[in-house]
Amino acid sequence: MTQPRGDVHSDEDVRSEEPPAGEPASGRPSLFERLAGWSYRRRWWALVAWVVVLAGVTAAAQAVGSDYRNDYSLPGTESQQALDTLNAHGDTQAGSSIQVVVQDSAGIRAADVQQRVTAMLAEVRQRPHVVNVQSPYDQPGTISRDGTIGYATVTLDAQSEDIPADDVREIIDTAQAAAGDGLRVELGGDPIRGAQESEGGGSEGAGLLAALVVLVILFGSLLAASLPIVIAIFAVGTAMGLTVLASNVAVVPDYMTPLLLLVGLGVGIDYALLVLSRFRSELIAGAERPRAVRVALDTAGRTIFFAGTTVVIALLGLVVLGLGSLQGVAVGVAVTVLVTMIAALTLLPALLALIGGRIERGVRKRVARGRADEGRRWRRWSALVQRRPWVAALVGLVALLALAAPVLGMRLGFADAGNDPESTTSRQAYDLLAQGFGPGASGPLIVIAEGGQGSSDAIRTALVNTPGIAAVTPPIPSADGAVTTLIAFPTTSPQSEQTEDLVHRLRDDVLPPLERQTGATLLVGGSTAAVIDFSQAIAGRLPLFMAVVIGLSALLLMAVFRSLLIPLKAAVFTLLSIGGSLGVLTLVFQEGWLGDLIGVEPGPIEAFVPVLVFAIAFGLSMDYEVFVVARVHEEWERTHDAPQAIREGIGNTGPVVTAAAAIMVVVFGAFLLDPGRMLKQFGLGLAIAVLLYALVIRCLLLPAVMQIFGRSAWWLPRWIGSWLPHLAIEKK
């Protein structure tokens, strides 16, 4: 393929270029330099290869189709054991259920209303996956005391994640066709919530537009600003196609696509920006374009490699937690980060070879106009902080600890229909059930009794007399008669702490004596109990996960910087920024601060959000930490003047880190426009973590603590250094 001439250097120029006069020869080029050189020389091959990969993966994904499914199974928990018991004995309660809630101010027992409701339920019984319909007119306790509200229970043949959304929507349409003339029909249950179509919030487009504005302001060129976005689009498109293919052989949840967009756009723009910024810095310093590309890949590229590796390690650490579809999320996001990293290291040099001449001319003009030193204000700021390091460190530390304090009261769980928008049928059904039967009607507990013949009445009596239980259904035998199911309705809502206490009280105090008396095996299950088990499983495994991720990352940084204090500082700083982020999440989503502004109601934090926010934010914060400290280390190696190294490192990285953080904040923050509560939490959590690192840690804590450390920052005990591998961000 013929390569265009003009503003690009020839292959011979790239191969024969020598270091500037006075600069020592560097010996054998590093892997990153060789990779940059290959991509630069074979620019068209690199570009065509990426186009082919993106097109091929996308075509394969469209041909095969997706098979997203959620898996909240937790082997070893009591709720999972209860579900497995029901499945083993062919009990219809093993499948998900839907509540068809009807209301009529004239009373639902009125002859014409009853006729319409009965006919509607008969039609629902004929829909796919429906195995049983219990009419409110046939079951005691399913019509409110004033007779205006009642509900039918529609039992399905599988769990909600295994039932096609189109089939659930068919049930919704069939039921609501009977509404009118004073009769309301609303539907609730997990299948209904999963099938409700999201209207979308335009978050991806808003994030990209805001990112482009920030990039144009930074580079002063639309062409240069477009490169990071192009890299992000290639990386995200490829990763999404791979995830669609993976969903056919592994458990990948249905919320993966927006999550990949969230992470891929932010990380892709971020990584490309770091390389592009170093490229511009080398041009400003007088380097020719081919050499500027190689140096950028050999410095910022290494930063991306180590930071990306940290993110992948953190995400793959989630796999060992054994939390169902969370494993699919971890692998999917890890693949996204990996593909993004490869794109920044291979596609970006090729694009710089093709259009870098125009960018170079713009940089030269800025130099000629005296506008090249963009870091002088950051040097002055760093010097100001370094004059009062203890004050700056104390202010930053107090601010982060204050923001992190609400984490101590964080409650993990899952949003239920009570957190849905008021316009949805699931929320309307939830409110009607609470109005007619109490707040616990939407989250019943399923008590399973296996064995112990004739013990059902005693068990029901004990449940009825338990404080916190409003009502208990008569015993429901399984098809083979070996298992009996009782449905207990709490007096409090599914998300209430009192409901969680009730589950523990049943398992620990109420049911064990009955087991000894009757010889039956008693289990507490149902969706409410499963949420409690899932939340506790995550809370119990999170400390070990965090320790492993932090430990491996600290070892990596120790090998890179040959320092004992730098990795410890980085780990503490990152934990503080993530702690502050989770504290803000607690205030907004759990306590209701600014809830009206972003369209959410108070409720628990989604159980797996803190885990994923920690894994992703830890890697992103470490990305900036490595980038900044690497420039400080470069200056330290050159001058061995610790205060000057800090000023130069902060000054050289100040503009790009500010721009990168601003882009991440607007991309992640744009997901507050998404209607989904979970994605709002992801977006806000990641945006706050990056913002806290950029504003508090990078501006106050990092220069202050590095000043306090002084020369000791680069000290490493000899016995540790003897067994650590030799890695480096900057080439020796």
Secondary structure, DSSP 4 states (H G I P E B T S, - for coil): -PPP-SSS--HHHHHH--PPTTSPP--SPPHHHHHHHHHHHTHHHHHHHHHHHHHHHHHHHHHH----------TTSHHHHHHHHHHHTT-GGGS-EEEEEEEETT-TTSHHHHHHHHHHHHHHHTSTTEEEEE-TTTSTT-B-TTSSEEEEEEEESS-GGGS-HHHHHHHHHHHHTT-BTTEEEEEESHHHHHHSPP----HHHHHHHHHHHHHHHHHS-HHHHHHHHHHHHHHHHHHHHHHHHHTTTS---TTHHHHHHHHHHHHHHHHHHHHHHHHHHHHHTT--HHHHHHHHHHHHHHHHHHHHHHHHHHHHTTGGG--THHHHHHHHHHHHHHHHHHHHHHHHHHHHHHHHHHHHHHHHHHHHTT---TTHHHHHHHHHHHHSHHHHHHHHHHHHHHHHGGGGG--EE---GGGS-TTSHHHHHHHHHHHHH-GGGGS-EEEEEES-TT-HHHHHHHHHTSTTEEEEPPPEE-TTSSEEEEEEEESS-TT-HHHHHHHHHIIIIIHHHHHHHH--EEEEESHHHHHHHHHHHHHHHHHHHHHHHHHHHHHHHHHHHT-SHHHHHHHHHHHHHHHHHHHHHIIIIIS-TTHHHHT----PEETTHHHHHHHHHHHHHHHHHHHHHHHHHHHHHHH--HHHHHHHHHHHHHHHHHHHHHHHHHHHHGGGGSS-HHHHHHHHHHHHHHHHIIIIIIIIIHHHHHHHHGGGGG---HHHHTTS----SS--
